[in-house]
Amino acid sequence: MSELDSRKQQARDVIEAHAAALDTLSLDIHAHPELNFREYHAHDVLTTFLEEQGFSVARGAYEMPTAFCAAAGSGAPIIAVLCEYDALPEIGHACGHNLIAASGVAVGLALKEVLAEGEGTVIVLGSPAEEGGGGKVFMIERGAFEGVDAAMMLHPSPNDGAWPVVNAIQTLEVEFFGRAAHAAARPHEGLNALDAIVAAYNAVSMLRQQMTSDARVHGVITKGGVKPNIIPDHTAAEFYIRAADDRKLEDLKGRVLACFEGAATATGCRLESRWTGRPYSNIATNNPVAEAYVENARALGKALPARGAGAGGGPSTDMGNVSHVVPSIHPNFAIPTEAGNHTPGFTAAAATPEAHVAMRTAATALAMTALDLYLRPELLDAARKDFLEAHGRSAPS
């Protein structure tokens, strides 16, 4: 057995030795679902555990009370492993962020124990508010990834994959302002804001025929009126606009907004629109690192789909923004469920023993991949080259 293979076996042993503790962490977070920027319980249990394991922990990092940075090791390279732990309204951990949090801790523990002095630094980053709050975007702006050589994290899904299809996204909020009137006695005196929102919704539906297959637009009417016999003078809606990359997103945003502007003109209502939150970028998966992850997963008996197997539109994450700052991977790992993410069925699946076995296997493969980056300089060089080429830059001479 080579020295690198021996280290990988050590990483596997460390994660297995902490299996019960990792599962307890995950289930504790699952039992206490918390929304964007309110993940106080998850923040506390994760940072306390990491401190107990000997990490140097900064709580409330990057000017966010529920973010953290836990560091171990010394020297270069520096690899960031990310945890997420926010939940969804009403359906709790329907995206399995409890498993993501535990997997990040697992990788950090393995690397801390296996790396020798001076071989490199691991930082476990606790990133709040992935579900629409853009926690990682704030972390980027506040220096969390300065000096970081690579970043990685895992995500549960119904399917395995090292090259997930992840779209860029931004949120559009709209309001129409009309004029109220009695809907039966004097309807001609009104300006119907509900007509405006329905016309815009239908215009977006017609636009889909001219959208590429990797784009998505979907929304909800959050206010439709007060009473049937009152012509609504105020309606509101929230829409998500997704596209394959940032450039395509900007184009699609203009076309979608035109649907709302046209509805305002047609109905005589006044439109107010605003792009809210920070836009999320598509994930630019680093190919050499993803290929190393696939090989390590195969060594653990897990066969993953080849590069390019995914197609069409997909979900979105602020890890996409990270992937445009440092070489990054964001593999999916399958948990046993027929339910998709963001459903009550997935919430239940994310607490099962089988899901935790899958999480630990994926975390082991990710820790092994990180060891490849630490101990095989040629892989880190290839990752940097791929990152620069993907972003239209040249390697320094």
N, C-alpha and C positions, 0 to 999 in steps of 0.2 A: 504494500500500500504506500502510495506517495505521501509526502508531507502534507500536500493540499488535501488529499483524500482523507488523511487522518484528522485534519482540522474539521473537515465537513462532518465526519462521524462524531467528533466532539460536539459540534453544534447541534446535531441531531439528538445526542444524549442529553444535552442541557435542556432542550425544549421538552423532551419526554420527562425529564426529572421534575420539571415545573408544570406538568400537564394539569394537575389538580388545581394549582393556584391560578393558572391562566384561565381555566374554565370557570372558576369561582369569580374572577374579575369580570369575565364576559357576562355571566349570568346576573351578577350584581348590577351591572350597567343596563342590561336588558330589563331588569325588574324596576328600574328607576328611569324611565324615558324622559329626556329633557330636550327642549326646543333650542333653536338658534341662540347662541350667546348666553344661554342660561344653564349650561351643562356643569353646574357647580358640584354635584355629587360625583359625576364621572371624573371631573378634573381632580377632585380630592382623592378618590380611591386610586387613581392611576399614579398620581405624583407620590402619594404615600408609599405605594408598593415599590415604585422605582427608587425612591430614597432608601427604602429598607434593603434593596438589592445593591446599594452602593453607588448609584448614579448621582452625579451633581445636578440638582434639579432647580430650575428657575420657574417658579409658579407665577401665573398671571403674566406671562411673557408677551412681548410685542404689543403692549398697551391694550391687551384683551384679558379680562379677569379669568377666562376659562381656557386660555392657551397655556402651553408649557414647553419647556425645552429641557431635556434630560440628556446629559453628556457622559461619556465614558471613553477610556482609551487616551491615546496621545499621538500627536504627529499627523502626517498626511498619508493617504487621502482621508477626506472627511465625507462620510456617507450619511444622509438623512433618511430615516425610516419614519413614516408618518402614521399617526393614529387619527381616526375620526370617532366621534361618540355622540353626535346629536341625533335626535329622533324626529319623527314626523308627527304632525297633529293627529290626534285621535287613534292612529294605528301603531304608535310606538316605534319600535325598531324594525320597521318593515323594509329597511334597506340593510339591515344586519351590521350597523356600525358598532354594535357591541363586539362582534367578531373581528372587525377591523382594528378596534382598540387593542384587543388581546393579541392579535397577530403582530402588531407593531411592537408591543412589549416583548413578545416572544423572540422576535428577531434581535431586538436590542440586547436582551439577556444573553442570547447565544454569542453574539459578537463580543460583548463585554468579557465573557469568560474565555473565549478562544483566542482573541487577539493578544499578542505579546506587546510589551512596552515599546512604543515608538512605531508600531506597525500601522497605526491609523486610529482615527476617532470616529465613533458612532454617536449620532445625536438622534434621539427619539423626540419627534416634534408632535405635540398635541395640537391639532388644528380644529378649532370650533366651527360650527355654522357652515358645514358643507352644503346643507339642504337650503340653498338659496341665499345664505348670508355672506358667502365669499370670504370665509376666514383666511384661506390660504393667500388670497389676493392681498389682504392687509399684511399678512406675514411677509410676502415678497417685498411690498413697499417699505416695510419696517426692518429689512435687513436679515431676515431669518435664513436666507439661502446664500448670503455672501460668503464666499470661500468654500461652499459645498461643491464636491466633485460629482456627486450623483444623488438622486433621490428615488425612493421606491416605496410602494405600499401595495396592499392587497384589497380586493373587494369581493364579497360573496355574491353569488349569482346562481341562476339555474344551470349555467354552463361554465365550463373551463375555457380559458383563453389568455394568451400572453399579449395579444394585440387587440384589445377591445375597441369597438367602434364607439367613439365618444364625440359628440358634437359640441360646437360652440353654441352659446345661448345668451340671450338677454331678455329681460322681462319688460313688457309694455303695459302700463296702466292707462286706461282711458276713462273719460267722463263726458257725457253729453248733457247739455243744458238746453231745455226747451221752454214751453210755457204751458202751465196747467189750465185745464178747462173741463167742464162737465162733459163726459164722454158721450152722453146721449142727447142732452139739451143743446149744447153749444160746441160740438167738437171742432167746428171750423175755426174757432178762436184759439185753438191750442197748437202748439208745436210739439210733436210727439217724440220724446227722447227715447222711448222704447222702440219705436219704429227705426230710429237712427241706429241703435245698438244691434237690432235684428238685421237691418240692411247691411251693416258692417260685418256681422258674423257670417251672413250668407256670401258676401263678397270675398271674404277670406276663404270660405269653402270652395268657391269657384276658382280662386287663385291657385289652389292646390293642384289643379290639372296642369298648370304651367310651371309648377315647381319641380326641381330635380328630385329623384327618389330618395336622396339622402337628407332632404330638408324636412322639417316638421314645424307646423304652427298649430297650437292648441290653446284654448282659453275657456274661461267661465264668465258668465254674467254675474257679478256680485251684487248688483242692485238693479231690479227691473221695474220698480214702481211701487205704489203704496196700496191702491185699491182699484178694482176694475172700472169703476165709474168715474175715475179721475185720470185724465190724460197725463201720463208721467212727464214731469218737467225735469227729472234728473235720473240718469242711469249710469252704471259703471261696469267695467269689465277688466279682467286681468288676462293677459296672453303671454305665452312663452314662444319665442321665435328661435328656432334652432337651424343650424346649417353646418356643412362639413368643415368649414374653417372660418377664420375671422373675416377674411375678405368676402366670402360668400354671405356671411351673416350680415355685413353692412349693406350689401345689395338687397337682400331679402327684407331687412328692416324697412327700407324705403318703400318697397312694394306693399308691405303689410300696412304701413301707416297710411298709404294712399287709399286703402279700402275704407279706413275710418274717416279720412278727409272727404272722400266722395259721399259717404253716408250723411255727413254733416251738411254738405251742399244740397243734397237731395231733399232733406227734411227741414232745412232752415234752422237746425239746431247748432249750438256752439259746441265745438270740440275742445277739450283740454286733454293733452296727452303728455306722458312723461316716461322716459326710459329709466327704470329703477334698478338699484343695486349695481354691482360691478359685473360687467360681462365676463362669462367663462369662455376660455378658449378650448378648442379641440385638443385632444391628447396627441402629442407627437411622440409616439413610442420609440425609444431608443433601440434600434434593431440588434446591435451586438449584445446588449444586456438582456433583451428579451430572449434572444436565442440561447444565451447561457442559462436563463431561467428554465426554458423548455428542456434543456439537457439535464439540469439538476432535478426537475420534476420527473423526467424519465428514469433517472437513477433511483427514484423513490417508488417506481412502479406506476407513475401517472403519465399517460400519453395525452399531450395537448394538441389542439388543432394547429396546422401550419400557418405561417404568415399569409395574410391575404384571404383567409377563410371567411372572415366576416364581411358583410356588405350592408348597404342601406343606412338608414338613420339609426341613431342610438341615443342613450341618455347623455347627461352632461355632468361635469364635475369641475371644481376649482383646481383639482390636480392637473387639469389641462393647462392652466396658467403656469404651474410649476414646470411642466415639461417644456415650456418655451424659454425657461430661465436656466435650467441645468438638465443634463441627460437624465431621463426618468423612465420608469416603467410602472405600470398599474395593472397587473394581471388580475383576471377574475378567477375565483375558484368556486367550483360547483358544490352546493349543499343539496341534500336530498329533498327536493320539493318539486311539484308541478306548478306551483304558484310563482308568478313573476315578482320582481322587486316592487315595493310600494303597494303591497296588498296584505290583508290580514293573514293570509296563508303563509306569506314569507316571514311575517313577525313570529308566528309559531315555529316555523322551521329553524329560525335563527337561534332558538334556545334548545335545540335537540342535541343529544350526545353525538349523533352522526355529524352534525354541522361542526361541532368542536373538534372532532377527529379530522375532518377536512381542513379546518382552519390550521391545525397544528402541522399537518402535512405541507400545506402551502407555505406556512411560515418557515418551515425547515428548508424548503426549496429556495425561498427568498434569502434566508440567511446564508445558504451555500453560494448563492449568486453574489451576495455581498462579499463573501470571502474570495471569490474569483476576482472581484474588482480590487480588493486589498492586496492580494498575493500574486496576481498575474498582471503586471504593469501593461502588457500588450493589450489586454482587454480594456483597461481604462483608456488607453490611447485610442483604441478603435471606437469606444463610446464617444469620446470627445470629437473625433473626426466625423462620425455619423451625425452628431448633434450640430456641428458647424455646417455640414453640407445640407442638412435638412432645413436650416435657417438661412441658407444662401450666403454663408460666410466662408472664409478661407482660414485654414490653420496657420498660426503664426510661423514664419520661417525662422 
